[in-house]
Amino acid sequence: MREFSWRYFTLTGDIDAYLLYKQHEEIARDWNDVPVETEDTETYPE
């Protein structure tokens, strides 16, 4: 979706396509900042 919105923006100049591109970029950045839990860090009741 990111590539499509950027390509559409470059071909048409549509500001909404650019905003969609930036929104997707921000979401991707947020996902990369979230620590990933593994089975080693999970605790189970005994």
PQR file of N, CA, C, O and H, with PARSE charges and radii, in Angstrom:
ATOM      1  N   MET A   1       0.820  -1.187   0.000 -0.4000 1.5000
ATOM      2  CA  MET A   1       0.000   0.000   0.000 -0.0000 2.0000
ATOM      3  C   MET A   1       0.866   1.254   0.000  0.5500 1.7000
ATOM      4  O   MET A   1       0.529   2.249  -0.642 -0.5500 1.4000
ATOM      5  N   ARG A   2       1.968   1.203   0.713 -0.4000 1.5000
ATOM      6  CA  ARG A   2       2.863   2.354   0.778 -0.0000 2.0000
ATOM      7  C   ARG A   2       3.400   2.704  -0.598  0.5500 1.7000
ATOM      8  O   ARG A   2       3.394   3.868  -0.999 -0.5500 1.4000
ATOM      9  H   ARG A   2       2.241   0.395   1.235  0.4000 1.0000
ATOM     10  N   GLU A   3       3.858   1.703  -1.309 -0.4000 1.5000
ATOM     11  CA  GLU A   3       4.404   1.939  -2.650 -0.0000 2.0000
ATOM     12  C   GLU A   3       3.323   2.457  -3.596  0.5500 1.7000
ATOM     13  O   GLU A   3       3.573   3.358  -4.397 -0.5500 1.4000
ATOM     14  H   GLU A   3       3.863   0.758  -0.983  0.4000 1.0000
ATOM     15  N   PHE A   4       2.123   1.885  -3.501 -0.4000 1.5000
ATOM     16  CA  PHE A   4       1.030   2.317  -4.367 -0.0000 2.0000
ATOM     17  C   PHE A   4       0.689   3.786  -4.129  0.5500 1.7000
ATOM     18  O   PHE A   4       0.549   4.558  -5.078 -0.5500 1.4000
ATOM     19  H   PHE A   4       1.920   1.153  -2.851  0.4000 1.0000
ATOM     20  N   SER A   5       0.556   4.168  -2.857 -0.4000 1.5000
ATOM     21  CA  SER A   5       0.168   5.545  -2.567 -0.0000 2.0000
ATOM     22  C   SER A   5       1.251   6.521  -3.011  0.5500 1.7000
ATOM     23  O   SER A   5       0.939   7.611  -3.492 -0.5500 1.4000
ATOM     24  H   SER A   5       0.670   3.540  -2.087  0.4000 1.0000
ATOM     25  N   TRP A   6       2.524   6.143  -2.855 -0.4000 1.5000
ATOM     26  CA  TRP A   6       3.602   7.024  -3.317 -0.0000 2.0000
ATOM     27  C   TRP A   6       3.591   7.140  -4.842  0.5500 1.7000
ATOM     28  O   TRP A   6       3.732   8.233  -5.391 -0.5500 1.4000
ATOM     29  H   TRP A   6       2.777   5.258  -2.464  0.4000 1.0000
ATOM     30  N   ARG A   7       3.425   6.024  -5.507 -0.4000 1.5000
ATOM     31  CA  ARG A   7       3.402   6.020  -6.970 -0.0000 2.0000
ATOM     32  C   ARG A   7       2.229   6.856  -7.490  0.5500 1.7000
ATOM     33  O   ARG A   7       2.383   7.651  -8.417 -0.5500 1.4000
ATOM     34  H   ARG A   7       3.310   5.136  -5.061  0.4000 1.0000
ATOM     35  N   TYR A   8       1.064   6.666  -6.883 -0.4000 1.5000
ATOM     36  CA  TYR A   8      -0.121   7.424  -7.276 -0.0000 2.0000
ATOM     37  C   TYR A   8       0.115   8.915  -7.068  0.5500 1.7000
ATOM     38  O   TYR A   8      -0.253   9.724  -7.918 -0.5500 1.4000
ATOM     39  H   TYR A   8       0.938   6.021  -6.130  0.4000 1.0000
ATOM     40  N   PHE A   9       0.727   9.284  -5.944 -0.4000 1.5000
ATOM     41  CA  PHE A   9       1.023  10.685  -5.673 -0.0000 2.0000
ATOM     42  C   PHE A   9       1.974  11.260  -6.711  0.5500 1.7000
ATOM     43  O   PHE A   9       1.753  12.363  -7.211 -0.5500 1.4000
ATOM     44  H   PHE A   9       1.026   8.626  -5.253  0.4000 1.0000
ATOM     45  N   THR A  10       3.034  10.521  -7.041 -0.4000 1.5000
ATOM     46  CA  THR A  10       3.996  11.046  -8.011 -0.0000 2.0000
ATOM     47  C   THR A  10       3.382  11.192  -9.402  0.5500 1.7000
ATOM     48  O   THR A  10       3.785  12.071 -10.164 -0.5500 1.4000
ATOM     49  H   THR A  10       3.214   9.625  -6.634  0.4000 1.0000
ATOM     50  N   LEU A  11       2.419  10.349  -9.740 -0.4000 1.5000
ATOM     51  CA  LEU A  11       1.791  10.430 -11.060 -0.0000 2.0000
ATOM     52  C   LEU A  11       0.706  11.505 -11.136  0.5500 1.7000
ATOM     53  O   LEU A  11       0.501  12.118 -12.183 -0.5500 1.4000
ATOM     54  H   LEU A  11       2.092   9.635  -9.122  0.4000 1.0000
ATOM     55  N   THR A  12       0.013  11.727 -10.016 -0.4000 1.5000
ATOM     56  CA  THR A  12      -1.149  12.618 -10.053 -0.0000 2.0000
ATOM     57  C   THR A  12      -0.979  13.902  -9.249  0.5500 1.7000
ATOM     58  O   THR A  12      -1.650  14.898  -9.523 -0.5500 1.4000
ATOM     59  H   THR A  12       0.180  11.229  -9.165  0.4000 1.0000
ATOM     60  N   GLY A  13      -0.086  13.887  -8.259 -0.4000 1.5000
ATOM     61  CA  GLY A  13       0.045  15.043  -7.385 -0.0000 2.0000
ATOM     62  C   GLY A  13      -1.075  15.142  -6.368  0.5500 1.7000
ATOM     63  O   GLY A  13      -1.234  16.178  -5.722 -0.5500 1.4000
ATOM     64  H   GLY A  13       0.459  13.078  -8.038  0.4000 1.0000
ATOM     65  N   ASP A  14      -1.852  14.083  -6.217 -0.4000 1.5000
ATOM     66  CA  ASP A  14      -2.988  14.065  -5.298 -0.0000 2.0000
ATOM     67  C   ASP A  14      -2.492  14.100  -3.856  0.5500 1.7000
ATOM     68  O   ASP A  14      -1.790  13.190  -3.415 -0.5500 1.4000
ATOM     69  H   ASP A  14      -1.723  13.242  -6.742  0.4000 1.0000
ATOM     70  N   ILE A  15      -2.857  15.151  -3.123 -0.4000 1.5000
ATOM     71  CA  ILE A  15      -2.391  15.334  -1.754 -0.0000 2.0000
ATOM     72  C   ILE A  15      -2.904  14.229  -0.836  0.5500 1.7000
ATOM     73  O   ILE A  15      -2.216  13.856   0.115 -0.5500 1.4000
ATOM     74  H   ILE A  15      -3.427  15.890  -3.481  0.4000 1.0000
ATOM     75  N   ASP A  16      -4.092  13.701  -1.099 -0.4000 1.5000
ATOM     76  CA  ASP A  16      -4.627  12.614  -0.275 -0.0000 2.0000
ATOM     77  C   ASP A  16      -3.762  11.359  -0.383  0.5500 1.7000
ATOM     78  O   ASP A  16      -3.591  10.637   0.599 -0.5500 1.4000
ATOM     79  H   ASP A  16      -4.650  14.004  -1.871  0.4000 1.0000
ATOM     80  N   ALA A  17      -3.224  11.103  -1.553 -0.4000 1.5000
ATOM     81  CA  ALA A  17      -2.327   9.954  -1.727 -0.0000 2.0000
ATOM     82  C   ALA A  17      -1.055  10.159  -0.918  0.5500 1.7000
ATOM     83  O   ALA A  17      -0.532   9.215  -0.326 -0.5500 1.4000
ATOM     84  H   ALA A  17      -3.363  11.690  -2.350  0.4000 1.0000
ATOM     85  N   TYR A  18      -0.553  11.398  -0.891 -0.4000 1.5000
ATOM     86  CA  TYR A  18       0.639  11.693  -0.096 -0.0000 2.0000
ATOM     87  C   TYR A  18       0.353  11.526   1.393  0.5500 1.7000
ATOM     88  O   TYR A  18       1.169  10.967   2.126 -0.5500 1.4000
ATOM     89  H   TYR A  18      -0.978  12.165  -1.372  0.4000 1.0000
ATOM     90  N   LEU A  19      -0.786  12.003   1.833 -0.4000 1.5000
ATOM     91  CA  LEU A  19      -1.145  11.865   3.244 -0.0000 2.0000
ATOM     92  C   LEU A  19      -1.309  10.402   3.632  0.5500 1.7000
ATOM     93  O   LEU A  19      -0.929  10.011   4.736 -0.5500 1.4000
ATOM     94  H   LEU A  19      -1.448  12.458   1.238  0.4000 1.0000
ATOM     95  N   LEU A  20      -1.864   9.595   2.749 -0.4000 1.5000
ATOM     96  CA  LEU A  20      -1.978   8.161   2.993 -0.0000 2.0000
ATOM     97  C   LEU A  20      -0.587   7.540   3.105  0.5500 1.7000
ATOM     98  O   LEU A  20      -0.342   6.712   3.982 -0.5500 1.4000
ATOM     99  H   LEU A  20      -2.172   9.912   1.852  0.4000 1.0000
ATOM    100  N   TYR A  21       0.313   7.939   2.221 -0.4000 1.5000
ATOM    101  CA  TYR A  21       1.694   7.457   2.264 -0.0000 2.0000
ATOM    102  C   TYR A  21       2.342   7.798   3.605  0.5500 1.7000
ATOM    103  O   TYR A  21       2.963   6.935   4.227 -0.5500 1.4000
ATOM    104  H   TYR A  21       0.113   8.611   1.509  0.4000 1.0000
ATOM    105  N   LYS A  22       2.206   9.042   4.055 -0.4000 1.5000
ATOM    106  CA  LYS A  22       2.800   9.463   5.326 -0.0000 2.0000
ATOM    107  C   LYS A  22       2.162   8.743   6.508  0.5500 1.7000
ATOM    108  O   LYS A  22       2.851   8.411   7.473 -0.5500 1.4000
ATOM    109  H   LYS A  22       1.702   9.742   3.550  0.4000 1.0000
ATOM    110  N   GLN A  23       0.867   8.500   6.445 -0.4000 1.5000
ATOM    111  CA  GLN A  23       0.181   7.786   7.521 -0.0000 2.0000
ATOM    112  C   GLN A  23       0.707   6.358   7.616  0.5500 1.7000
ATOM    113  O   GLN A  23       0.959   5.856   8.712 -0.5500 1.4000
ATOM    114  H   GLN A  23       0.308   8.769   5.662  0.4000 1.0000
ATOM    115  N   HIS A  24       0.868   5.716   6.486 -0.4000 1.5000
ATOM    116  CA  HIS A  24       1.392   4.348   6.465 -0.0000 2.0000
ATOM    117  C   HIS A  24       2.820   4.326   7.004  0.5500 1.7000
ATOM    118  O   HIS A  24       3.191   3.408   7.736 -0.5500 1.4000
ATOM    119  H   HIS A  24       0.664   6.123   5.596  0.4000 1.0000
ATOM    120  N   GLU A  25       3.615   5.318   6.653 -0.4000 1.5000
ATOM    121  CA  GLU A  25       4.992   5.410   7.129 -0.0000 2.0000
ATOM    122  C   GLU A  25       5.021   5.545   8.654  0.5500 1.7000
ATOM    123  O   GLU A  25       5.844   4.912   9.315 -0.5500 1.4000
ATOM    124  H   GLU A  25       3.314   6.064   6.058  0.4000 1.0000
ATOM    125  N   GLU A  26       4.133   6.363   9.210 -0.4000 1.5000
ATOM    126  CA  GLU A  26       4.066   6.556  10.657 -0.0000 2.0000
ATOM    127  C   GLU A  26       3.647   5.269  11.376  0.5500 1.7000
ATOM    128  O   GLU A  26       4.204   4.929  12.419 -0.5500 1.4000
ATOM    129  H   GLU A  26       3.464   6.878   8.673  0.4000 1.0000
ATOM    130  N   ILE A  27       2.677   4.568  10.821 -0.4000 1.5000
ATOM    131  CA  ILE A  27       2.233   3.307  11.418 -0.0000 2.0000
ATOM    132  C   ILE A  27       3.364   2.285  11.399  0.5500 1.7000
ATOM    133  O   ILE A  27       3.579   1.577  12.382 -0.5500 1.4000
ATOM    134  H   ILE A  27       2.224   4.844   9.974  0.4000 1.0000
ATOM    135  N   ALA A  28       4.082   2.208  10.291 -0.4000 1.5000
ATOM    136  CA  ALA A  28       5.203   1.274  10.186 -0.0000 2.0000
ATOM    137  C   ALA A  28       6.284   1.618  11.213  0.5500 1.7000
ATOM    138  O   ALA A  28       6.879   0.723  11.812 -0.5500 1.4000
ATOM    139  H   ALA A  28       3.907   2.784   9.492  0.4000 1.0000
ATOM    140  N   ARG A  29       6.535   2.900  11.413 -0.4000 1.5000
ATOM    141  CA  ARG A  29       7.535   3.330  12.397 -0.0000 2.0000
ATOM    142  C   ARG A  29       7.075   2.948  13.805  0.5500 1.7000
ATOM    143  O   ARG A  29       7.881   2.493  14.616 -0.5500 1.4000
ATOM    144  H   ARG A  29       6.051   3.628  10.926  0.4000 1.0000
ATOM    145  N   ASP A  30       5.793   3.129  14.100 -0.4000 1.5000
ATOM    146  CA  ASP A  30       5.254   2.764  15.416 -0.0000 2.0000
ATOM    147  C   ASP A  30       5.383   1.266  15.664  0.5500 1.7000
ATOM    148  O   ASP A  30       5.724   0.848  16.770 -0.5500 1.4000
ATOM    149  H   ASP A  30       5.138   3.499  13.441  0.4000 1.0000
ATOM    150  N   TRP A  31       5.114   0.458  14.644 -0.4000 1.5000
ATOM    151  CA  TRP A  31       5.229  -0.995  14.789 -0.0000 2.0000
ATOM    152  C   TRP A  31       6.662  -1.403  15.076  0.5500 1.7000
ATOM    153  O   TRP A  31       6.899  -2.351  15.824 -0.5500 1.4000
ATOM    154  H   TRP A  31       4.837   0.798  13.746  0.4000 1.0000
ATOM    155  N   ASN A  32       7.616  -0.702  14.493 -0.4000 1.5000
ATOM    156  CA  ASN A  32       9.026  -1.032  14.719 -0.0000 2.0000
ATOM    157  C   ASN A  32       9.488  -0.648  16.113  0.5500 1.7000
ATOM    158  O   ASN A  32      10.469  -1.203  16.609 -0.5500 1.4000
ATOM    159  H   ASN A  32       7.423   0.068  13.885  0.4000 1.0000
ATOM    160  N   ASP A  33       8.802   0.292  16.756 -0.4000 1.5000
ATOM    161  CA  ASP A  33       9.169   0.721  18.101 -0.0000 2.0000
ATOM    162  C   ASP A  33       8.601  -0.175  19.190  0.5500 1.7000
ATOM    163  O   ASP A  33       9.048  -0.110  20.335 -0.5500 1.4000
ATOM    164  H   ASP A  33       8.006   0.743  16.353  0.4000 1.0000
ATOM    165  N   VAL A  34       7.628  -1.008  18.855 -0.4000 1.5000
ATOM    166  CA  VAL A  34       6.981  -1.873  19.840 -0.0000 2.0000
ATOM    167  C   VAL A  34       7.888  -3.061  20.134  0.5500 1.7000
ATOM    168  O   VAL A  34       8.272  -3.785  19.215 -0.5500 1.4000
ATOM    169  H   VAL A  34       7.266  -1.061  17.925  0.4000 1.0000
ATOM    170  N   PRO A  35       8.239  -3.275  21.405 -0.5600 1.5000
ATOM    171  CA  PRO A  35       9.073  -4.438  21.721  0.2800 2.0000
ATOM    172  C   PRO A  35       8.316  -5.738  21.471  0.5500 1.7000
ATOM    173  O   PRO A  35       7.126  -5.852  21.762 -0.5500 1.4000
ATOM    174  N   VAL A  36       9.017  -6.684  20.940 -0.4000 1.5000
ATOM    175  CA  VAL A  36       8.416  -7.979  20.621 -0.0000 2.0000
ATOM    176  C   VAL A  36       8.667  -8.932  21.774  0.5500 1.7000
ATOM    177  O   VAL A  36       9.814  -9.154  22.163 -0.5500 1.4000
ATOM    178  H   VAL A  36       9.984  -6.591  20.704  0.4000 1.0000
ATOM    179  N   GLU A  37       7.599  -9.496  22.322 -0.4000 1.5000
ATOM    180  CA  GLU A  37       7.745 -10.459  23.410 -0.0000 2.0000
ATOM    181  C   GLU A  37       7.960 -11.837  22.824  0.5500 1.7000
ATOM    182  O   GLU A  37       7.354 -12.205  21.818 -0.5500 1.4000
ATOM    183  H   GLU A  37       6.667  -9.316  22.007  0.4000 1.0000
ATOM    184  N   THR A  38       8.817 -12.582  23.457 -0.4000 1.5000
ATOM    185  CA  THR A  38       9.060 -13.957  23.024 -0.0000 2.0000
ATOM    186  C   THR A  38       8.593 -14.887  24.130  0.5500 1.7000
ATOM    187  O   THR A  38       8.229 -14.436  25.216 -0.5500 1.4000
ATOM    188  H   THR A  38       9.310 -12.284  24.275  0.4000 1.0000
ATOM    189  N   GLU A  39       8.603 -16.175  23.858 -0.4000 1.5000
ATOM    190  CA  GLU A  39       8.181 -17.143  24.860 -0.0000 2.0000
ATOM    191  C   GLU A  39       9.075 -17.088  26.096  0.5500 1.7000
ATOM    192  O   GLU A  39       8.622 -17.395  27.199 -0.5500 1.4000
ATOM    193  H   GLU A  39       8.899 -16.542  22.976  0.4000 1.0000
ATOM    194  N   ASP A  40      10.316 -16.706  25.929 -0.4000 1.5000
ATOM    195  CA  ASP A  40      11.244 -16.635  27.055 -0.0000 2.0000
ATOM    196  C   ASP A  40      10.839 -15.559  28.053  0.5500 1.7000
ATOM    197  O   ASP A  40      11.127 -15.699  29.242 -0.5500 1.4000
ATOM    198  H   ASP A  40      10.684 -16.456  25.034  0.4000 1.0000
ATOM    199  N   THR A  41      10.183 -14.494  27.614 -0.4000 1.5000
ATOM    200  CA  THR A  41       9.834 -13.406  28.520 -0.0000 2.0000
ATOM    201  C   THR A  41       8.445 -13.555  29.123  0.5500 1.7000
ATOM    202  O   THR A  41       8.091 -12.827  30.050 -0.5500 1.4000
ATOM    203  H   THR A  41       9.949 -14.380  26.648  0.4000 1.0000
ATOM    204  N   GLU A  42       7.663 -14.480  28.611 -0.4000 1.5000
ATOM    205  CA  GLU A  42       6.325 -14.677  29.158 -0.0000 2.0000
ATOM    206  C   GLU A  42       6.405 -15.502  30.438  0.5500 1.7000
ATOM    207  O   GLU A  42       7.230 -16.405  30.571 -0.5500 1.4000
ATOM    208  H   GLU A  42       7.951 -15.071  27.857  0.4000 1.0000
ATOM    209  N   THR A  43       5.526 -15.166  31.371 -0.4000 1.5000
ATOM    210  CA  THR A  43       5.485 -15.942  32.611 -0.0000 2.0000
ATOM    211  C   THR A  43       4.160 -16.685  32.662  0.5500 1.7000
ATOM    212  O   THR A  43       3.125 -16.167  32.242 -0.5500 1.4000
ATOM    213  H   THR A  43       4.856 -14.432  31.264  0.4000 1.0000
ATOM    214  N   TYR A  44       4.204 -17.881  33.172 -0.4000 1.5000
ATOM    215  CA  TYR A  44       3.022 -18.719  33.264 -0.0000 2.0000
ATOM    216  C   TYR A  44       2.774 -19.051  34.727  0.5500 1.7000
ATOM    217  O   TYR A  44       3.723 -19.295  35.473 -0.5500 1.4000
ATOM    218  H   TYR A  44       5.045 -18.302  33.513  0.4000 1.0000
ATOM    219  N   PRO A  45       1.513 -19.064  35.150 -0.5600 1.5000
ATOM    220  CA  PRO A  45       1.225 -19.443  36.537  0.2800 2.0000
ATOM    221  C   PRO A  45       1.576 -20.904  36.777  0.5500 1.7000
ATOM    222  O   PRO A  45       1.427 -21.758  35.903 -0.5500 1.4000
ATOM    223  N   GLU A  46       2.044 -21.159  37.983 -0.4000 1.5000
ATOM    224  CA  GLU A  46       2.420 -22.528  38.317 -0.0000 2.0000
ATOM    225  C   GLU A  46       1.305 -23.246  39.016  0.5500 1.7000
ATOM    226  O   GLU A  46       1.452 -24.415  39.371 -0.5500 1.4000
ATOM    227  H   GLU A  46       2.165 -20.465  38.693  0.4000 1.0000
TER
END
